[in-house]
């Protein structure tokens, strides 16, 4: 089991939008989304049967850590919302 923390999500993002975006960038489907409390919308995604190293390799800016994923997800979702 592996977990991925995603921070600074748009307040109106849906679980389906997040799943579709991550799959577009090669991530496997996640099994559970756990919203995290705080001022900014954040979530922990749980991937059953997925090795943590695989998630790290999928990070587009690997050495930058999970923050790179946060920026990627937020930017893509905000751009998508503007097109609606």
C-alpha positions in Angstrom: 0.0 0.0 0.0 1.2 3.5 -0.9 -0.1 6.9 -0.1 0.2 10.2 -2.0 -0.6 13.5 -0.3 -2.0 16.2 -2.6 -2.3 19.7 -1.3 -3.9 23.0 -2.5 -6.7 21.4 -4.5 -9.4 23.7 -6.0 -12.4 23.7 -3.6 -14.8 22.3 -6.3 -12.6 19.5 -7.6 -14.4 16.1 -7.8 -12.9 12.7 -7.1 -13.5 11.7 -10.7 -11.7 14.8 -12.0 -8.7 14.1 -9.8 -8.7 10.4 -10.9 -8.9 11.3 -14.6 -6.1 13.8 -14.3 -3.7 11.5 -12.5 -4.4 8.6 -14.9 -3.6 11.0 -17.8 -0.1 11.4 -16.3 0.4 7.6 -15.9 -0.7 7.1 -12.3 -2.6 4.0 -11.4 -6.2 4.4 -10.2 -6.3 5.1 -6.5 -8.4 3.0 -4.1 -9.4 5.6 -1.5 -9.4 9.4 -1.2 -9.2 10.8 2.4 -9.9 14.5 2.7 -7.5 16.3 5.1 -8.6 19.1 7.4 -7.1 22.5 7.0 -7.5 25.9 5.4 -6.6 24.5 2.0 -8.2 21.5 0.4 -5.9 18.5 0.6 -6.3 14.8 0.3 -4.4 11.6 0.8 -4.8 9.1 -1.9 -4.3 5.4 -1.1 -3.1 3.0 -3.7 -3.5 -0.7 -2.6 -0.9 -3.0 -4.2 1.2 -0.1 -5.6 4.8 0.2 -4.7 5.9 3.5 -3.2 8.8 3.6 -5.6 6.4 3.5 -8.6 4.6 6.6 -7.3 8.0 8.4 -6.8 9.0 7.5 -10.4 5.7 8.9 -11.7 6.3 12.3 -10.1 7.2 14.6 -13.0 9.8 16.5 -11.0 10.9 13.6 -8.8 13.6 15.4 -6.8 11.2 18.2 -6.0 9.0 15.8 -3.9 5.3 15.7 -3.6 5.0 19.5 -4.0 5.5 19.0 -7.8 2.4 16.8 -7.9 0.5 19.4 -6.0 1.4 22.1 -8.5 0.7 19.9 -11.5 -2.7 18.8 -10.2 -3.8 22.3 -9.2 -2.7 24.0 -12.4 -4.4 21.3 -14.6 -7.6 21.4 -12.7 -7.8 25.2 -12.6 -7.1 25.3 -16.4 -9.9 22.7 -16.9 -12.3 24.7 -14.7 -11.7 27.9 -16.8 -12.7 26.0 -20.0 -16.1 25.1 -18.5 
